[in-house]
Amino acid sequence: MMEPQSEPKQLNDKPTRTITFRVNSQVLAKLKDYARRDKSTVNALVNKILLQAIEWNVIAAKSSLMPTERDVVKSILDNLDDETIVHIAQRKGKTLPRDLCLSMHGSCEINDWIDIIKLGSSVTGFDLATMNDESGTVFVMRHNMGKKYSLHSSSFYKQAFKEFDCDAIFEASENTLVFKMPK
């Protein structure tokens, strides 16, 4: 059995087991095609999909998160004043990260929160690049949702990291959020 390639830590640090499933031939063809385009393996893709279903889809629904179109979220934010956006984001930043960490990981540490950020970025289709240097870790999240979404995200994440007693540094541009966690 092939090992998953660069999956979230939840997959890499756990032993694997072999199991056999019957899969509809059309679904298998789509899995193979998607894995090929993603330069991955079917095994890695299936593990990623199952992890997303178990850790995100199920927990997110129970945590009051819901999928919606990007344009809808962008339109709503574009019609709110900056003060309202910051207030809402900070309020949710105080409670939602802890609730998600406990629901998804059973613990509430900064690394649990980082794993959730990575998984959430993957689920939403946001590009999240991570770079390490001697002073810490830099995360660059490209969302392409505009200035108001950047304001919301930076306010939310600043509050969330504050709740974890982590002195992250934030920068936001129109379509990108950058945050740096010191070592």
URGI-V851949 format. One record per run of one state. SS is the DSSP state (H for helix, E for strand, L for the rest). FROM is the first residue (numbers start at 1). LEN is the number of residues. If there is no record, write none. Layout:
((SS FROM LEN) (SS FROM LEN))
This chain:
((L 1 8) (H 9 4) (L 13 12) (H 25 13) (L 38 4) (H 42 21) (L 63 7) (H 70 9) (L 79 3) (H 82 24) (L 106 4) (H 110 15) (L 125 2) (E 127 7) (L 134 2) (E 136 7) (L 143 4) (H 147 17) (L 164 5) (E 169 4) (L 173 3) (E 176 7) (L 183 1))
